[in-house]
Amino acid sequence: MVPTMATVNETARIFGLAKHFVRRLALEGKIKHVRAGKKILINLELFKNYLYECPVEDSENRISNKFGISKVEGGHNE
């Protein structure tokens, strides 16, 4: 199956994030990406997994992810 790829701008828009944040994650090697000329293309499924799987404990020892993102059951994309 061919993965769904998006540019930095498209990825930022889809996930409601700042473009510079998405670009920085790619340039720092924190997310998988490929280059197509000057464009950075990001695998959307792997990016979503990256956001969901960044666990941290808060001051009350509750596990969450460092971005404060949680999965919503019953969404349109499930």
mmJSON file of the N, C-alpha and C atoms, coordinates in Angstrom:
{"data_MODEL":{"atom_site":{
"group_PDB":["ATOM","ATOM","ATOM","ATOM","ATOM","ATOM","ATOM","ATOM","ATOM","ATOM","ATOM","ATOM","ATOM","ATOM","ATOM","ATOM","ATOM","ATOM","ATOM","ATOM","ATOM","ATOM","ATOM","ATOM","ATOM","ATOM","ATOM","ATOM","ATOM","ATOM","ATOM","ATOM","ATOM","ATOM","ATOM","ATOM","ATOM","ATOM","ATOM","ATOM","ATOM","ATOM","ATOM","ATOM","ATOM","ATOM","ATOM","ATOM","ATOM","ATOM","ATOM","ATOM","ATOM","ATOM","ATOM","ATOM","ATOM","ATOM","ATOM","ATOM","ATOM","ATOM","ATOM","ATOM","ATOM","ATOM","ATOM","ATOM","ATOM","ATOM","ATOM","ATOM","ATOM","ATOM","ATOM","ATOM","ATOM","ATOM","ATOM","ATOM","ATOM","ATOM","ATOM","ATOM","ATOM","ATOM","ATOM","ATOM","ATOM","ATOM","ATOM","ATOM","ATOM","ATOM","ATOM","ATOM","ATOM","ATOM","ATOM","ATOM","ATOM","ATOM","ATOM","ATOM","ATOM","ATOM","ATOM","ATOM","ATOM","ATOM","ATOM","ATOM","ATOM","ATOM","ATOM","ATOM","ATOM","ATOM","ATOM","ATOM","ATOM","ATOM","ATOM","ATOM","ATOM","ATOM","ATOM","ATOM","ATOM","ATOM","ATOM","ATOM","ATOM","ATOM","ATOM","ATOM","ATOM","ATOM","ATOM","ATOM","ATOM","ATOM","ATOM","ATOM","ATOM","ATOM","ATOM","ATOM","ATOM","ATOM","ATOM","ATOM","ATOM","ATOM","ATOM","ATOM","ATOM","ATOM","ATOM","ATOM","ATOM","ATOM","ATOM","ATOM","ATOM","ATOM","ATOM","ATOM","ATOM","ATOM","ATOM","ATOM","ATOM","ATOM","ATOM","ATOM","ATOM","ATOM","ATOM","ATOM","ATOM","ATOM","ATOM","ATOM","ATOM","ATOM","ATOM","ATOM","ATOM","ATOM","ATOM","ATOM","ATOM","ATOM","ATOM","ATOM","ATOM","ATOM","ATOM","ATOM","ATOM","ATOM","ATOM","ATOM","ATOM","ATOM","ATOM","ATOM","ATOM","ATOM","ATOM","ATOM","ATOM","ATOM","ATOM","ATOM","ATOM","ATOM","ATOM","ATOM","ATOM","ATOM","ATOM","ATOM","ATOM","ATOM","ATOM","ATOM","ATOM","ATOM","ATOM","ATOM","ATOM","ATOM"],
"id":[1,2,3,4,5,6,7,8,9,10,11,12,13,14,15,16,17,18,19,20,21,22,23,24,25,26,27,28,29,30,31,32,33,34,35,36,37,38,39,40,41,42,43,44,45,46,47,48,49,50,51,52,53,54,55,56,57,58,59,60,61,62,63,64,65,66,67,68,69,70,71,72,73,74,75,76,77,78,79,80,81,82,83,84,85,86,87,88,89,90,91,92,93,94,95,96,97,98,99,100,101,102,103,104,105,106,107,108,109,110,111,112,113,114,115,116,117,118,119,120,121,122,123,124,125,126,127,128,129,130,131,132,133,134,135,136,137,138,139,140,141,142,143,144,145,146,147,148,149,150,151,152,153,154,155,156,157,158,159,160,161,162,163,164,165,166,167,168,169,170,171,172,173,174,175,176,177,178,179,180,181,182,183,184,185,186,187,188,189,190,191,192,193,194,195,196,197,198,199,200,201,202,203,204,205,206,207,208,209,210,211,212,213,214,215,216,217,218,219,220,221,222,223,224,225,226,227,228,229,230,231,232,233,234],
"type_symbol":["N","C","C","N","C","C","N","C","C","N","C","C","N","C","C","N","C","C","N","C","C","N","C","C","N","C","C","N","C","C","N","C","C","N","C","C","N","C","C","N","C","C","N","C","C","N","C","C","N","C","C","N","C","C","N","C","C","N","C","C","N","C","C","N","C","C","N","C","C","N","C","C","N","C","C","N","C","C","N","C","C","N","C","C","N","C","C","N","C","C","N","C","C","N","C","C","N","C","C","N","C","C","N","C","C","N","C","C","N","C","C","N","C","C","N","C","C","N","C","C","N","C","C","N","C","C","N","C","C","N","C","C","N","C","C","N","C","C","N","C","C","N","C","C","N","C","C","N","C","C","N","C","C","N","C","C","N","C","C","N","C","C","N","C","C","N","C","C","N","C","C","N","C","C","N","C","C","N","C","C","N","C","C","N","C","C","N","C","C","N","C","C","N","C","C","N","C","C","N","C","C","N","C","C","N","C","C","N","C","C","N","C","C","N","C","C","N","C","C","N","C","C","N","C","C","N","C","C","N","C","C","N","C","C"],
"label_atom_id":["N","CA","C","N","CA","C","N","CA","C","N","CA","C","N","CA","C","N","CA","C","N","CA","C","N","CA","C","N","CA","C","N","CA","C","N","CA","C","N","CA","C","N","CA","C","N","CA","C","N","CA","C","N","CA","C","N","CA","C","N","CA","C","N","CA","C","N","CA","C","N","CA","C","N","CA","C","N","CA","C","N","CA","C","N","CA","C","N","CA","C","N","CA","C","N","CA","C","N","CA","C","N","CA","C","N","CA","C","N","CA","C","N","CA","C","N","CA","C","N","CA","C","N","CA","C","N","CA","C","N","CA","C","N","CA","C","N","CA","C","N","CA","C","N","CA","C","N","CA","C","N","CA","C","N","CA","C","N","CA","C","N","CA","C","N","CA","C","N","CA","C","N","CA","C","N","CA","C","N","CA","C","N","CA","C","N","CA","C","N","CA","C","N","CA","C","N","CA","C","N","CA","C","N","CA","C","N","CA","C","N","CA","C","N","CA","C","N","CA","C","N","CA","C","N","CA","C","N","CA","C","N","CA","C","N","CA","C","N","CA","C","N","CA","C","N","CA","C","N","CA","C","N","CA","C","N","CA","C","N","CA","C","N","CA","C","N","CA","C","N","CA","C"],
"label_alt_id":[null,null,null,null,null,null,null,null,null,null,null,null,null,null,null,null,null,null,null,null,null,null,null,null,null,null,null,null,null,null,null,null,null,null,null,null,null,null,null,null,null,null,null,null,null,null,null,null,null,null,null,null,null,null,null,null,null,null,null,null,null,null,null,null,null,null,null,null,null,null,null,null,null,null,null,null,null,null,null,null,null,null,null,null,null,null,null,null,null,null,null,null,null,null,null,null,null,null,null,null,null,null,null,null,null,null,null,null,null,null,null,null,null,null,null,null,null,null,null,null,null,null,null,null,null,null,null,null,null,null,null,null,null,null,null,null,null,null,null,null,null,null,null,null,null,null,null,null,null,null,null,null,null,null,null,null,null,null,null,null,null,null,null,null,null,null,null,null,null,null,null,null,null,null,null,null,null,null,null,null,null,null,null,null,null,null,null,null,null,null,null,null,null,null,null,null,null,null,null,null,null,null,null,null,null,null,null,null,null,null,null,null,null,null,null,null,null,null,null,null,null,null,null,null,null,null,null,null,null,null,null,null,null,null],
"label_comp_id":["MET","MET","MET","VAL","VAL","VAL","PRO","PRO","PRO","THR","THR","THR","MET","MET","MET","ALA","ALA","ALA","THR","THR","THR","VAL","VAL","VAL","ASN","ASN","ASN","GLU","GLU","GLU","THR","THR","THR","ALA","ALA","ALA","ARG","ARG","ARG","ILE","ILE","ILE","PHE","PHE","PHE","GLY","GLY","GLY","LEU","LEU","LEU","ALA","ALA","ALA","LYS","LYS","LYS","HIS","HIS","HIS","PHE","PHE","PHE","VAL","VAL","VAL","ARG","ARG","ARG","ARG","ARG","ARG","LEU","LEU","LEU","ALA","ALA","ALA","LEU","LEU","LEU","GLU","GLU","GLU","GLY","GLY","GLY","LYS","LYS","LYS","ILE","ILE","ILE","LYS","LYS","LYS","HIS","HIS","HIS","VAL","VAL","VAL","ARG","ARG","ARG","ALA","ALA","ALA","GLY","GLY","GLY","LYS","LYS","LYS","LYS","LYS","LYS","ILE","ILE","ILE","LEU","LEU","LEU","ILE","ILE","ILE","ASN","ASN","ASN","LEU","LEU","LEU","GLU","GLU","GLU","LEU","LEU","LEU","PHE","PHE","PHE","LYS","LYS","LYS","ASN","ASN","ASN","TYR","TYR","TYR","LEU","LEU","LEU","TYR","TYR","TYR","GLU","GLU","GLU","CYS","CYS","CYS","PRO","PRO","PRO","VAL","VAL","VAL","GLU","GLU","GLU","ASP","ASP","ASP","SER","SER","SER","GLU","GLU","GLU","ASN","ASN","ASN","ARG","ARG","ARG","ILE","ILE","ILE","SER","SER","SER","ASN","ASN","ASN","LYS","LYS","LYS","PHE","PHE","PHE","GLY","GLY","GLY","ILE","ILE","ILE","SER","SER","SER","LYS","LYS","LYS","VAL","VAL","VAL","GLU","GLU","GLU","GLY","GLY","GLY","GLY","GLY","GLY","HIS","HIS","HIS","ASN","ASN","ASN","GLU","GLU","GLU"],
"label_asym_id":["A","A","A","A","A","A","A","A","A","A","A","A","A","A","A","A","A","A","A","A","A","A","A","A","A","A","A","A","A","A","A","A","A","A","A","A","A","A","A","A","A","A","A","A","A","A","A","A","A","A","A","A","A","A","A","A","A","A","A","A","A","A","A","A","A","A","A","A","A","A","A","A","A","A","A","A","A","A","A","A","A","A","A","A","A","A","A","A","A","A","A","A","A","A","A","A","A","A","A","A","A","A","A","A","A","A","A","A","A","A","A","A","A","A","A","A","A","A","A","A","A","A","A","A","A","A","A","A","A","A","A","A","A","A","A","A","A","A","A","A","A","A","A","A","A","A","A","A","A","A","A","A","A","A","A","A","A","A","A","A","A","A","A","A","A","A","A","A","A","A","A","A","A","A","A","A","A","A","A","A","A","A","A","A","A","A","A","A","A","A","A","A","A","A","A","A","A","A","A","A","A","A","A","A","A","A","A","A","A","A","A","A","A","A","A","A","A","A","A","A","A","A","A","A","A","A","A","A","A","A","A","A","A","A"],
"label_entity_id":["1","1","1","1","1","1","1","1","1","1","1","1","1","1","1","1","1","1","1","1","1","1","1","1","1","1","1","1","1","1","1","1","1","1","1","1","1","1","1","1","1","1","1","1","1","1","1","1","1","1","1","1","1","1","1","1","1","1","1","1","1","1","1","1","1","1","1","1","1","1","1","1","1","1","1","1","1","1","1","1","1","1","1","1","1","1","1","1","1","1","1","1","1","1","1","1","1","1","1","1","1","1","1","1","1","1","1","1","1","1","1","1","1","1","1","1","1","1","1","1","1","1","1","1","1","1","1","1","1","1","1","1","1","1","1","1","1","1","1","1","1","1","1","1","1","1","1","1","1","1","1","1","1","1","1","1","1","1","1","1","1","1","1","1","1","1","1","1","1","1","1","1","1","1","1","1","1","1","1","1","1","1","1","1","1","1","1","1","1","1","1","1","1","1","1","1","1","1","1","1","1","1","1","1","1","1","1","1","1","1","1","1","1","1","1","1","1","1","1","1","1","1","1","1","1","1","1","1","1","1","1","1","1","1"],
"label_seq_id":[1,1,1,2,2,2,3,3,3,4,4,4,5,5,5,6,6,6,7,7,7,8,8,8,9,9,9,10,10,10,11,11,11,12,12,12,13,13,13,14,14,14,15,15,15,16,16,16,17,17,17,18,18,18,19,19,19,20,20,20,21,21,21,22,22,22,23,23,23,24,24,24,25,25,25,26,26,26,27,27,27,28,28,28,29,29,29,30,30,30,31,31,31,32,32,32,33,33,33,34,34,34,35,35,35,36,36,36,37,37,37,38,38,38,39,39,39,40,40,40,41,41,41,42,42,42,43,43,43,44,44,44,45,45,45,46,46,46,47,47,47,48,48,48,49,49,49,50,50,50,51,51,51,52,52,52,53,53,53,54,54,54,55,55,55,56,56,56,57,57,57,58,58,58,59,59,59,60,60,60,61,61,61,62,62,62,63,63,63,64,64,64,65,65,65,66,66,66,67,67,67,68,68,68,69,69,69,70,70,70,71,71,71,72,72,72,73,73,73,74,74,74,75,75,75,76,76,76,77,77,77,78,78,78],
"pdbx_PDB_ins_code":[null,null,null,null,null,null,null,null,null,null,null,null,null,null,null,null,null,null,null,null,null,null,null,null,null,null,null,null,null,null,null,null,null,null,null,null,null,null,null,null,null,null,null,null,null,null,null,null,null,null,null,null,null,null,null,null,null,null,null,null,null,null,null,null,null,null,null,null,null,null,null,null,null,null,null,null,null,null,null,null,null,null,null,null,null,null,null,null,null,null,null,null,null,null,null,null,null,null,null,null,null,null,null,null,null,null,null,null,null,null,null,null,null,null,null,null,null,null,null,null,null,null,null,null,null,null,null,null,null,null,null,null,null,null,null,null,null,null,null,null,null,null,null,null,null,null,null,null,null,null,null,null,null,null,null,null,null,null,null,null,null,null,null,null,null,null,null,null,null,null,null,null,null,null,null,null,null,null,null,null,null,null,null,null,null,null,null,null,null,null,null,null,null,null,null,null,null,null,null,null,null,null,null,null,null,null,null,null,null,null,null,null,null,null,null,null,null,null,null,null,null,null,null,null,null,null,null,null,null,null,null,null,null,null],
"Cartn_x":[0.842,0.0,0.886,0.548,1.314,0.876,1.829,1.448,0.955,0.121,-0.356,0.692,1.218,2.266,1.703,2.257,1.824,3.036,2.954,4.013,3.95,4.946,4.962,3.728,3.421,2.268,0.965,0.798,-0.419,-0.534,0.577,0.581,0.207,0.785,0.479,-1.005,-1.561,-2.981,-3.862,-3.555,-4.354,-4.4,-3.245,-3.162,-3.325,-3.492,-3.691,-2.444,-1.293,-0.016,0.66,1.651,2.423,3.358,3.498,4.37,5.803,6.289,7.684,7.902,6.883,6.991,7.14,6.305,6.364,7.7,8.12,9.394,10.559,10.544,11.617,11.692,10.547,10.545,11.216,10.931,11.54,13.041,13.425,14.84,15.687,15.087,15.8,15.781,15.118,15.082,14.144,13.212,12.287,11.108,10.819,9.763,10.331,9.772,10.221,9.678,10.539,10.151,11.046,10.645,11.467,11.514,12.519,12.63,12.29,11.533,11.21,11.622,12.867,13.42,13.597,13.008,13.099,11.996,10.999,9.868,10.172,9.649,9.714,8.334,8.311,7.052,7.002,5.878,5.72,4.63,4.918,3.944,2.937,1.689,0.693,0.379,0.319,0.018,1.134,2.392,3.506,3.582,3.234,3.229,2.167,0.978,-0.087,0.365,0.998,1.498,2.546,3.416,4.437,3.78,2.754,2.081,1.399,0.797,0.086,1.031,2.228,3.094,4.259,4.08,5.126,4.723,4.838,4.323,5.188,4.527,5.173,4.252,4.808,3.993,3.877,2.668,2.5,2.759,2.54,2.853,1.997,0.882,0.017,0.203,1.325,1.677,0.659,-0.03,-0.929,-0.129,-0.31,0.393,-0.401,0.288,-0.294,0.824,0.693,1.809,2.255,3.476,4.055,3.37,2.502,1.805,0.387,-0.035,-1.383,-2.448,-2.094,-3.016,-3.513,-4.814,-5.355,-6.266,-6.392,-7.208,-8.675,-9.468,-10.898,-11.569,-12.3,-12.987,-14.168,-14.422,-15.575,-15.419,-14.188,-13.956,-14.23,-14.199,-14.478,-13.404,-12.157,-11.039,-10.688,-11.595,-11.279,-11.79],
"Cartn_y":[-1.186,0.0,1.248,2.202,3.444,4.388,4.931,5.831,7.178,7.811,9.152,10.15,10.914,11.882,13.293,14.217,15.612,16.512,17.711,18.695,19.177,19.916,20.501,21.38,22.231,23.126,22.347,21.321,20.508,19.762,19.196,18.457,19.386,20.567,21.54,21.901,22.107,22.454,21.306,20.078,18.906,18.697,18.859,18.583,19.835,21.003,22.233,22.682,22.474,22.824,23.941,24.55,25.582,24.925,25.56,25.031,24.881,25.867,25.797,24.632,24.272,23.139,21.83,21.632,20.406,20.346,21.467,21.504,21.18,21.743,21.495,20.014,19.366,17.935,17.132,17.495,16.789,17.061,18.313,18.665,18.128,17.955,17.388,15.856,15.276,13.819,13.134,13.883,13.305,12.606,12.957,12.282,11.823,10.736,10.222,11.114,11.388,12.222,11.898,12.365,12.258,13.635,13.837,15.098,14.856,15.765,15.765,17.141,17.233,18.531,19.329,20.522,21.353,21.046,20.274,19.989,18.828,18.926,17.843,17.193,15.878,15.145,14.26,14.302,13.603,12.55,11.348,10.271,10.619,10.854,11.338,10.322,9.046,8.022,7.943,7.968,7.925,9.199,10.327,11.587,11.543,11.055,10.93,10.025,8.905,7.988,8.666,9.463,10.183,11.098,11.82,12.731,11.986,10.835,10.067,9.326,8.999,8.1,8.798,10.004,10.725,10.794,9.677,9.663,10.466,11.12,11.815,11.692,11.825,11.847,13.275,13.653,14.987,14.95,16.05,16.152,15.219,14.741,13.809,12.374,12.111,10.788,10.229,11.113,10.668,10.612,9.553,9.398,10.123,10.922,11.581,11.656,12.498,12.709,14.148,14.414,15.731,16.859,16.523,17.555,17.779,16.992,17.122,16.644,15.701,15.2,13.831,13.616,12.31,11.849,10.539,9.964,10.14,10.513,10.671,9.487,8.716,7.545,7.978,7.216,7.465,8.615,9.023,10.113,9.688,10.619,10.349,9.518,9.587,8.925,7.574,6.919,5.615,4.516],
"Cartn_z":[0.0,0.0,0.0,-0.8,-0.903,0.219,0.995,2.09,1.562,2.351,2.023,2.496,1.562,1.848,1.691,2.463,2.382,2.611,2.082,2.304,3.751,4.157,5.499,5.705,4.75,4.867,4.978,4.141,4.18,5.509,5.971,7.236,8.387,8.414,9.459,9.458,8.272,8.15,8.626,8.204,8.566,10.077,10.735,12.169,13.036,12.406,13.156,13.91,13.29,13.911,13.111,13.714,13.018,11.993,10.842,9.791,10.273,11.025,11.463,12.431,13.208,14.129,13.351,12.327,11.513,10.774,10.195,9.459,10.389,11.601,12.554,12.945,13.144,13.467,12.352,11.111,9.98,9.912,9.998,9.869,11.017,12.198,13.337,13.317,12.306,12.18,13.164,13.73,14.702,14.04,12.792,12.041,10.707,10.203,8.909,7.802,6.839,5.709,4.521,3.369,2.156,1.519,0.715,-0.022,-1.485,-2.044,-3.465,-3.966,-4.418,-4.768,-3.493,-3.43,-2.23,-1.216,-1.623,-0.745,0.199,1.399,2.383,2.383,2.153,2.166,3.395,4.09,5.356,5.228,5.735,5.773,6.869,6.491,7.44,8.534,8.21,9.225,10.262,9.81,10.75,11.584,10.988,11.73,12.83,12.482,13.478,14.619,14.286,15.311,16.188,15.588,16.351,17.389,16.981,17.895,19.042,18.749,19.772,20.708,20.258,21.018,21.7,22.143,22.866,24.329,25.064,26.439,27.407,28.332,29.451,30.66,31.845,33.048,33.532,33.936,34.491,35.996,36.672,38.101,38.959,38.423,39.155,38.664,37.954,37.435,36.443,35.757,34.693,33.408,32.64,31.369,30.291,29.516,28.352,27.32,26.345,25.431,25.55,25.128,25.389,24.635,23.676,22.926,23.447,24.439,24.977,24.01,23.14,22.13,22.581,22.48,22.809,21.68,21.548,20.491,20.829,19.834,20.007,19.328,20.095,19.548,18.69,17.639,16.801,15.832,15.567,14.616,13.193,12.284,10.875,10.202,10.673,9.989,10.562,11.264,11.846,10.972],
"occupancy":[1.0,1.0,1.0,1.0,1.0,1.0,1.0,1.0,1.0,1.0,1.0,1.0,1.0,1.0,1.0,1.0,1.0,1.0,1.0,1.0,1.0,1.0,1.0,1.0,1.0,1.0,1.0,1.0,1.0,1.0,1.0,1.0,1.0,1.0,1.0,1.0,1.0,1.0,1.0,1.0,1.0,1.0,1.0,1.0,1.0,1.0,1.0,1.0,1.0,1.0,1.0,1.0,1.0,1.0,1.0,1.0,1.0,1.0,1.0,1.0,1.0,1.0,1.0,1.0,1.0,1.0,1.0,1.0,1.0,1.0,1.0,1.0,1.0,1.0,1.0,1.0,1.0,1.0,1.0,1.0,1.0,1.0,1.0,1.0,1.0,1.0,1.0,1.0,1.0,1.0,1.0,1.0,1.0,1.0,1.0,1.0,1.0,1.0,1.0,1.0,1.0,1.0,1.0,1.0,1.0,1.0,1.0,1.0,1.0,1.0,1.0,1.0,1.0,1.0,1.0,1.0,1.0,1.0,1.0,1.0,1.0,1.0,1.0,1.0,1.0,1.0,1.0,1.0,1.0,1.0,1.0,1.0,1.0,1.0,1.0,1.0,1.0,1.0,1.0,1.0,1.0,1.0,1.0,1.0,1.0,1.0,1.0,1.0,1.0,1.0,1.0,1.0,1.0,1.0,1.0,1.0,1.0,1.0,1.0,1.0,1.0,1.0,1.0,1.0,1.0,1.0,1.0,1.0,1.0,1.0,1.0,1.0,1.0,1.0,1.0,1.0,1.0,1.0,1.0,1.0,1.0,1.0,1.0,1.0,1.0,1.0,1.0,1.0,1.0,1.0,1.0,1.0,1.0,1.0,1.0,1.0,1.0,1.0,1.0,1.0,1.0,1.0,1.0,1.0,1.0,1.0,1.0,1.0,1.0,1.0,1.0,1.0,1.0,1.0,1.0,1.0,1.0,1.0,1.0,1.0,1.0,1.0,1.0,1.0,1.0,1.0,1.0,1.0,1.0,1.0,1.0,1.0,1.0,1.0],
"B_iso_or_equiv":[0.0,0.0,0.0,0.0,0.0,0.0,0.0,0.0,0.0,0.0,0.0,0.0,0.0,0.0,0.0,0.0,0.0,0.0,0.0,0.0,0.0,0.0,0.0,0.0,0.0,0.0,0.0,0.0,0.0,0.0,0.0,0.0,0.0,0.0,0.0,0.0,0.0,0.0,0.0,0.0,0.0,0.0,0.0,0.0,0.0,0.0,0.0,0.0,0.0,0.0,0.0,0.0,0.0,0.0,0.0,0.0,0.0,0.0,0.0,0.0,0.0,0.0,0.0,0.0,0.0,0.0,0.0,0.0,0.0,0.0,0.0,0.0,0.0,0.0,0.0,0.0,0.0,0.0,0.0,0.0,0.0,0.0,0.0,0.0,0.0,0.0,0.0,0.0,0.0,0.0,0.0,0.0,0.0,0.0,0.0,0.0,0.0,0.0,0.0,0.0,0.0,0.0,0.0,0.0,0.0,0.0,0.0,0.0,0.0,0.0,0.0,0.0,0.0,0.0,0.0,0.0,0.0,0.0,0.0,0.0,0.0,0.0,0.0,0.0,0.0,0.0,0.0,0.0,0.0,0.0,0.0,0.0,0.0,0.0,0.0,0.0,0.0,0.0,0.0,0.0,0.0,0.0,0.0,0.0,0.0,0.0,0.0,0.0,0.0,0.0,0.0,0.0,0.0,0.0,0.0,0.0,0.0,0.0,0.0,0.0,0.0,0.0,0.0,0.0,0.0,0.0,0.0,0.0,0.0,0.0,0.0,0.0,0.0,0.0,0.0,0.0,0.0,0.0,0.0,0.0,0.0,0.0,0.0,0.0,0.0,0.0,0.0,0.0,0.0,0.0,0.0,0.0,0.0,0.0,0.0,0.0,0.0,0.0,0.0,0.0,0.0,0.0,0.0,0.0,0.0,0.0,0.0,0.0,0.0,0.0,0.0,0.0,0.0,0.0,0.0,0.0,0.0,0.0,0.0,0.0,0.0,0.0,0.0,0.0,0.0,0.0,0.0,0.0,0.0,0.0,0.0,0.0,0.0,0.0],
"pdbx_formal_charge":[null,null,null,null,null,null,null,null,null,null,null,null,null,null,null,null,null,null,null,null,null,null,null,null,null,null,null,null,null,null,null,null,null,null,null,null,null,null,null,null,null,null,null,null,null,null,null,null,null,null,null,null,null,null,null,null,null,null,null,null,null,null,null,null,null,null,null,null,null,null,null,null,null,null,null,null,null,null,null,null,null,null,null,null,null,null,null,null,null,null,null,null,null,null,null,null,null,null,null,null,null,null,null,null,null,null,null,null,null,null,null,null,null,null,null,null,null,null,null,null,null,null,null,null,null,null,null,null,null,null,null,null,null,null,null,null,null,null,null,null,null,null,null,null,null,null,null,null,null,null,null,null,null,null,null,null,null,null,null,null,null,null,null,null,null,null,null,null,null,null,null,null,null,null,null,null,null,null,null,null,null,null,null,null,null,null,null,null,null,null,null,null,null,null,null,null,null,null,null,null,null,null,null,null,null,null,null,null,null,null,null,null,null,null,null,null,null,null,null,null,null,null,null,null,null,null,null,null,null,null,null,null,null,null],
"auth_seq_id":[1,1,1,2,2,2,3,3,3,4,4,4,5,5,5,6,6,6,7,7,7,8,8,8,9,9,9,10,10,10,11,11,11,12,12,12,13,13,13,14,14,14,15,15,15,16,16,16,17,17,17,18,18,18,19,19,19,20,20,20,21,21,21,22,22,22,23,23,23,24,24,24,25,25,25,26,26,26,27,27,27,28,28,28,29,29,29,30,30,30,31,31,31,32,32,32,33,33,33,34,34,34,35,35,35,36,36,36,37,37,37,38,38,38,39,39,39,40,40,40,41,41,41,42,42,42,43,43,43,44,44,44,45,45,45,46,46,46,47,47,47,48,48,48,49,49,49,50,50,50,51,51,51,52,52,52,53,53,53,54,54,54,55,55,55,56,56,56,57,57,57,58,58,58,59,59,59,60,60,60,61,61,61,62,62,62,63,63,63,64,64,64,65,65,65,66,66,66,67,67,67,68,68,68,69,69,69,70,70,70,71,71,71,72,72,72,73,73,73,74,74,74,75,75,75,76,76,76,77,77,77,78,78,78],
"auth_comp_id":["MET","MET","MET","VAL","VAL","VAL","PRO","PRO","PRO","THR","THR","THR","MET","MET","MET","ALA","ALA","ALA","THR","THR","THR","VAL","VAL","VAL","ASN","ASN","ASN","GLU","GLU","GLU","THR","THR","THR","ALA","ALA","ALA","ARG","ARG","ARG","ILE","ILE","ILE","PHE","PHE","PHE","GLY","GLY","GLY","LEU","LEU","LEU","ALA","ALA","ALA","LYS","LYS","LYS","HIS","HIS","HIS","PHE","PHE","PHE","VAL","VAL","VAL","ARG","ARG","ARG","ARG","ARG","ARG","LEU","LEU","LEU","ALA","ALA","ALA","LEU","LEU","LEU","GLU","GLU","GLU","GLY","GLY","GLY","LYS","LYS","LYS","ILE","ILE","ILE","LYS","LYS","LYS","HIS","HIS","HIS","VAL","VAL","VAL","ARG","ARG","ARG","ALA","ALA","ALA","GLY","GLY","GLY","LYS","LYS","LYS","LYS","LYS","LYS","ILE","ILE","ILE","LEU","LEU","LEU","ILE","ILE","ILE","ASN","ASN","ASN","LEU","LEU","LEU","GLU","GLU","GLU","LEU","LEU","LEU","PHE","PHE","PHE","LYS","LYS","LYS","ASN","ASN","ASN","TYR","TYR","TYR","LEU","LEU","LEU","TYR","TYR","TYR","GLU","GLU","GLU","CYS","CYS","CYS","PRO","PRO","PRO","VAL","VAL","VAL","GLU","GLU","GLU","ASP","ASP","ASP","SER","SER","SER","GLU","GLU","GLU","ASN","ASN","ASN","ARG","ARG","ARG","ILE","ILE","ILE","SER","SER","SER","ASN","ASN","ASN","LYS","LYS","LYS","PHE","PHE","PHE","GLY","GLY","GLY","ILE","ILE","ILE","SER","SER","SER","LYS","LYS","LYS","VAL","VAL","VAL","GLU","GLU","GLU","GLY","GLY","GLY","GLY","GLY","GLY","HIS","HIS","HIS","ASN","ASN","ASN","GLU","GLU","GLU"],
"auth_asym_id":["A","A","A","A","A","A","A","A","A","A","A","A","A","A","A","A","A","A","A","A","A","A","A","A","A","A","A","A","A","A","A","A","A","A","A","A","A","A","A","A","A","A","A","A","A","A","A","A","A","A","A","A","A","A","A","A","A","A","A","A","A","A","A","A","A","A","A","A","A","A","A","A","A","A","A","A","A","A","A","A","A","A","A","A","A","A","A","A","A","A","A","A","A","A","A","A","A","A","A","A","A","A","A","A","A","A","A","A","A","A","A","A","A","A","A","A","A","A","A","A","A","A","A","A","A","A","A","A","A","A","A","A","A","A","A","A","A","A","A","A","A","A","A","A","A","A","A","A","A","A","A","A","A","A","A","A","A","A","A","A","A","A","A","A","A","A","A","A","A","A","A","A","A","A","A","A","A","A","A","A","A","A","A","A","A","A","A","A","A","A","A","A","A","A","A","A","A","A","A","A","A","A","A","A","A","A","A","A","A","A","A","A","A","A","A","A","A","A","A","A","A","A","A","A","A","A","A","A","A","A","A","A","A","A"],
"auth_atom_id":["N","CA","C","N","CA","C","N","CA","C","N","CA","C","N","CA","C","N","CA","C","N","CA","C","N","CA","C","N","CA","C","N","CA","C","N","CA","C","N","CA","C","N","CA","C","N","CA","C","N","CA","C","N","CA","C","N","CA","C","N","CA","C","N","CA","C","N","CA","C","N","CA","C","N","CA","C","N","CA","C","N","CA","C","N","CA","C","N","CA","C","N","CA","C","N","CA","C","N","CA","C","N","CA","C","N","CA","C","N","CA","C","N","CA","C","N","CA","C","N","CA","C","N","CA","C","N","CA","C","N","CA","C","N","CA","C","N","CA","C","N","CA","C","N","CA","C","N","CA","C","N","CA","C","N","CA","C","N","CA","C","N","CA","C","N","CA","C","N","CA","C","N","CA","C","N","CA","C","N","CA","C","N","CA","C","N","CA","C","N","CA","C","N","CA","C","N","CA","C","N","CA","C","N","CA","C","N","CA","C","N","CA","C","N","CA","C","N","CA","C","N","CA","C","N","CA","C","N","CA","C","N","CA","C","N","CA","C","N","CA","C","N","CA","C","N","CA","C","N","CA","C","N","CA","C","N","CA","C","N","CA","C","N","CA","C","N","CA","C","N","CA","C"],
"pdbx_PDB_model_num":[1,1,1,1,1,1,1,1,1,1,1,1,1,1,1,1,1,1,1,1,1,1,1,1,1,1,1,1,1,1,1,1,1,1,1,1,1,1,1,1,1,1,1,1,1,1,1,1,1,1,1,1,1,1,1,1,1,1,1,1,1,1,1,1,1,1,1,1,1,1,1,1,1,1,1,1,1,1,1,1,1,1,1,1,1,1,1,1,1,1,1,1,1,1,1,1,1,1,1,1,1,1,1,1,1,1,1,1,1,1,1,1,1,1,1,1,1,1,1,1,1,1,1,1,1,1,1,1,1,1,1,1,1,1,1,1,1,1,1,1,1,1,1,1,1,1,1,1,1,1,1,1,1,1,1,1,1,1,1,1,1,1,1,1,1,1,1,1,1,1,1,1,1,1,1,1,1,1,1,1,1,1,1,1,1,1,1,1,1,1,1,1,1,1,1,1,1,1,1,1,1,1,1,1,1,1,1,1,1,1,1,1,1,1,1,1,1,1,1,1,1,1,1,1,1,1,1,1,1,1,1,1,1,1]
}}}
